[in-house]
Amino acid sequence: MHQIDLARADLNLLVVFEALFADRHVGRAAKRLCLSQSATSHALGRLREMFRDPLFVRNPRGIEPTPRGRELAQPIADALAQIRGFLSPVETEKAAFIDQLICVNDETVTLLDKVIERDPQAIIVLQSDHGTAFRGQFKKPFDGWDLPDQKERFGALNALRMPEVCSDEAQGSVDLVNTFARVLNCVSGGHLPDKVARRFVVSHADMRTVHEYKADSE
């Protein structure tokens, strides 16, 4: 039996195998992995070299595993499950979050390039509603959140692109709450003043308990 040199092997390819086996389609597996179809095809080629077998062959619906591919599916699934089990839940969630973020960022940049190409004067706003909570904030009482807890949870994406004529409205730091006022100022020529940003968190338990963090807590 062919022995694989683990020192040279790219074990990330096993994740590609897992997706290909599950989806039976290179394009769908690429979307699952947040890779281009060509990158996924290239990874399949490297898998074939690693295992010295085609592993998957084309059919009218996509691809299907070879006998060797079927033989490898369960051992690879078991190996990946063990590796994932070594990681704490938080580490696993962080890794998944980062992978999703990279994927969304890549797709967003591609979309924005198309929008700007079509309309160079387009007003573009990109926002997230809040940051993450990997520090275990919701396992603590709200008044027990320290400054790093607050910064992580209230940290958010807020990107604003204005046409040159409204460039002044995009200057400096713009809070989430004031972004659309800036946009309206640009569109209407008005002068809506900025509001003071406030920070609230709502209890996941009853969706009614609300806690406000004052600006002087920073």
C-alpha positions in Angstrom: 0.0 0.0 0.0 1.2 3.5 -0.9 2.5 5.4 2.2 1.8 9.1 2.4 4.6 11.3 3.7 2.7 13.4 6.3 5.6 15.9 6.5 4.9 16.9 2.9 1.1 16.3 2.8 -1.3 19.1 2.9 -4.0 17.9 5.3 -6.3 20.7 4.3 -6.9 18.6 1.2 -8.9 16.2 3.4 -11.4 18.9 4.0 -11.7 19.3 0.2 -12.2 15.6 -0.1 -15.0 15.7 2.5 -16.8 18.5 0.7 -16.5 16.7 -2.7 -17.8 13.5 -1.2 -20.7 15.2 0.4 -21.7 17.4 -2.6 -20.8 15.1 -5.5 -20.3 18.3 -7.5 -17.1 20.4 -7.9 -19.0 23.7 -8.1 -21.2 23.1 -5.0 -18.1 21.9 -3.1 -16.3 25.0 -4.1 -19.1 27.2 -2.6 -19.2 25.1 0.6 -15.4 25.7 0.9 -15.5 29.3 -0.2 -13.0 28.5 -3.0 -13.1 29.2 -6.7 -14.1 26.2 -8.9 -10.7 26.2 -10.4 -9.0 26.1 -7.0 -11.2 23.2 -6.0 -10.4 21.3 -9.2 -6.7 22.0 -8.5 -7.1 20.6 -5.0 -8.8 17.5 -6.4 -5.8 17.0 -8.7 -3.5 17.2 -5.7 -5.7 14.7 -3.8 -5.4 12.3 -6.8 -1.6 12.6 -6.6 -1.6 12.0 -2.9 -3.7 8.9 -3.0 -2.7 7.8 -6.5 -6.3 7.3 -7.6 -8.8 9.4 -9.5 -11.0 9.4 -6.4 -13.9 11.0 -8.3 -15.1 10.6 -11.8 -17.6 12.6 -13.8 -21.2 11.6 -14.3 -24.2 13.5 -15.8 -25.0 15.1 -12.4 -21.5 16.0 -11.4 -19.0 13.5 -9.9 -19.1 10.2 -8.1 -16.5 8.6 -6.0 -14.4 5.7 -7.2 -14.2 2.5 -5.2 -11.0 3.9 -3.6 -12.8 7.2 -2.9 -15.6 5.4 -1.1 -13.1 3.4 0.9 -11.3 6.5 2.0 -14.5 8.5 2.9 -15.1 7.1 6.4 -11.5 7.1 7.6 -11.1 10.7 6.4 -14.4 11.7 8.1 -13.2 10.0 11.3 -9.8 11.8 11.1 -11.3 15.2 10.6 -13.8 14.6 13.5 -10.8 13.8 15.8 -8.9 16.9 14.7 -12.0 19.0 15.3 -12.5 17.4 18.7 -9.0 18.5 19.8 -10.2 22.1 19.4 -12.3 23.8 22.0 -15.8 24.9 20.9 -14.7 28.6 20.9 -11.6 27.8 18.7 -13.8 25.9 16.4 -16.4 28.7 16.2 -13.7 31.3 15.7 -12.2 29.3 12.8 -15.6 28.8 11.2 -16.4 32.5 11.6 -13.1 33.6 10.1 -13.6 31.2 7.1 -17.1 32.6 6.5 -15.8 36.2 6.9 -13.1 35.7 4.3 -15.6 34.1 2.0 -18.1 37.0 2.4 -15.4 39.6 2.0 -14.1 38.0 -1.3 -17.6 37.9 -2.7 -18.4 41.4 -1.5 -15.3 42.9 -3.1 -16.2 41.2 -6.4 -19.7 42.6 -6.2 -18.5 46.1 -5.3 -16.1 46.1 -8.3 -19.0 45.4 -10.6 -21.2 48.1 -8.9 -18.5 50.8 -9.2 -17.7 49.8 -12.8 -21.4 50.3 -13.7 -21.8 53.5 -11.6 -18.6 55.2 -10.5 -20.7 57.7 -8.5 -22.6 55.1 -6.5 -23.1 55.6 -2.8 -22.1 52.3 -1.0 -22.7 51.5 2.6 -21.5 48.3 4.2 -22.5 47.6 7.8 -22.7 44.8 10.3 -25.1 45.0 13.2 -22.6 44.0 16.0 -19.4 42.2 16.7 -18.7 38.7 18.0 -19.0 37.4 21.6 -16.2 34.8 21.7 -15.2 36.1 25.2 -18.3 34.5 26.6 -20.1 37.8 27.2 -23.6 36.2 27.4 -22.5 33.9 30.2 -21.8 37.0 32.4 -24.1 39.5 33.9 -24.4 42.6 31.7 -22.9 44.8 34.4 -19.9 42.4 34.5 -18.8 43.1 31.0 -15.3 44.7 31.0 -14.0 47.1 28.4 -12.6 44.3 26.1 -16.0 42.5 26.3 -17.8 45.7 25.2 -15.3 46.5 22.4 -15.6 43.0 20.9 -19.4 42.9 21.0 -20.0 46.5 19.9 -17.2 46.5 17.3 -18.9 46.6 13.9 -18.1 47.0 10.3 -19.1 50.5 9.0 -17.7 51.3 5.5 -19.0 54.3 3.6 -18.2 55.3 0.0 -19.4 58.6 -1.3 -19.1 60.4 -4.7 -16.4 63.1 -4.7 -19.0 65.9 -4.4 -20.0 64.5 -1.0 -16.6 63.5 0.2 -16.8 65.7 3.3 -19.7 63.6 4.6 -17.4 60.5 4.6 -14.6 62.1 6.6 -13.5 61.1 10.0 -15.1 58.5 12.2 -18.8 57.8 11.4 -20.9 55.8 13.9 -23.4 53.3 12.7 -26.3 55.4 13.9 -25.1 58.4 11.9 -24.2 56.8 8.6 -27.5 57.2 6.9 -27.8 60.7 8.0 -24.6 61.4 6.1 -26.0 59.6 3.1 -29.2 61.7 3.3 -27.1 64.8 3.5 -25.3 63.8 0.4 -28.5 63.0 -1.5 -30.6 66.0 -0.3 -27.9 68.6 0.3 -29.3 68.9 3.8 -27.3 69.2 7.1 -28.7 66.6 9.5 -26.6 66.7 12.7 -24.8 63.7 14.1 -26.5 61.9 17.0 -24.7 60.6 20.1 -24.2 56.9 19.6 -25.7 54.7 22.4 -24.9 51.0 23.2 -27.6 48.6 24.2 -27.6 44.8 24.7 -30.7 42.7 25.0 -31.0 39.5 27.1 -31.2 36.4 24.9 -33.2 34.7 27.7 -36.4 36.9 27.5 -35.6 39.4 24.7 -37.0 42.2 27.0 -34.2 42.9 29.5 -32.1 45.8 28.1 -28.8 47.1 29.5 -27.2 50.3 28.3 -23.5 50.9 28.4 -22.6 54.5 29.0 -19.9 56.3 26.9 -17.9 57.0 30.1 -17.4 53.2 30.6 -14.7 53.4 28.0 
